[in-house]
Amino acid sequence: MKQRILFVTLMALFLLTGGACTQPEKRSDAGRSDVPWKMAILAYTFRNHTFFEAVDKARELGIHYIGGYPGQPIGGGVEGTMSPAMDDDQRKKALDYLASKEVKLIDFGVISPDSEAEWTSLFEFAKAMGIENIVSEPDPRYLELVSALCDQYQINVAIHNHAAPSQYWNPDTLMNRIQGKNERIGVCADVGHWVRSGLNPVTGLQTVRGRLMQLHFKDVSALGPEAEDVVWGTGVNEVEAMLAELVDQGFSGFLSIEYEHNPADNMQEIKESLQFYEEALARIKKAMNGPL
């Protein structure tokens, strides 16, 4: 009888606390605490909106890191667009808005300057804005300059790949270009463009192992150049296998959501993608029988 009373008492406590004894802590944030990387989102996902509105949407999703791109209207009554040409007042207002929403601008691009002066201006802008990664597809003739600027400003350049026939579409080519170069020059893997180029994204991640700084992470509808972004787990991009590969690599950079489809109203699709992401990581964790 005493055992039954104890059991009922414990069950009552369990229900009153919402099962807190055994269930994982609920988070308001999209980023998980049990993976080494950070979850970010690209403002280009919300390119029909201003940068300030993109920050609002990131915060609504529980995401604290955002990537900017050149040409997006700043918003909030601030004239101009996001670019290295922003004056001090525009930069301050953008940084103040980011801080008010507890969101950090972690990268900027894709942007590929075509002169030493433009590269220097870009790095100065990145330093002023607290940006960690410049995402670029630099002309190889600028790589030595880029390397020197990376050291001078303590900022990374993550080389991005568009689809074939762009110069960095093949990860083997990209790795050959940066082999032996400054470790601050690494890879921003756009896994969707790999699939659009007929490449396997998991193999691509394996190829760039050790130099991977950031991902433009997505799922796409089909192989080939006409593929569109779809909710994660519903396309051909082997999302769960890519996540497992990142866990295996101990990847600790930024996993940046880029959802290019339906930019006017894509929040529900992104939320569904994040739900799949959580479920996939739970399956990976279970298969590992241990921490991620």
Buried (B, 14 or more C-beta within 10 A) or exposed (E): EEEEEEEEEEEEEBEEEEEEEEEEEEEEEBBBEEBEBBBBBBBBBBBEBBBBBBBBBBBEBBBBBBBBBBEBBBBBEBEBBBBBEBEEEBBEBBBEBBEEBEBBBBBBBBBBBEEEEBBBBBBEBBEBBEBBBBBBBBEEEBBEBBBEBBEEBEBBBBBBBBBBEEBBBBBEEBBEBBEEBBEBBBBBBBBBBBBBBEBBBBEBBEBBBEBBBBBBBBBBBEBEEEBBBBBBBBBBBBBBBBBBBBBEBEBEBBBBBBBBBBBEEBBEBBBBBBEBBEEBBEEBBEEEEEEB
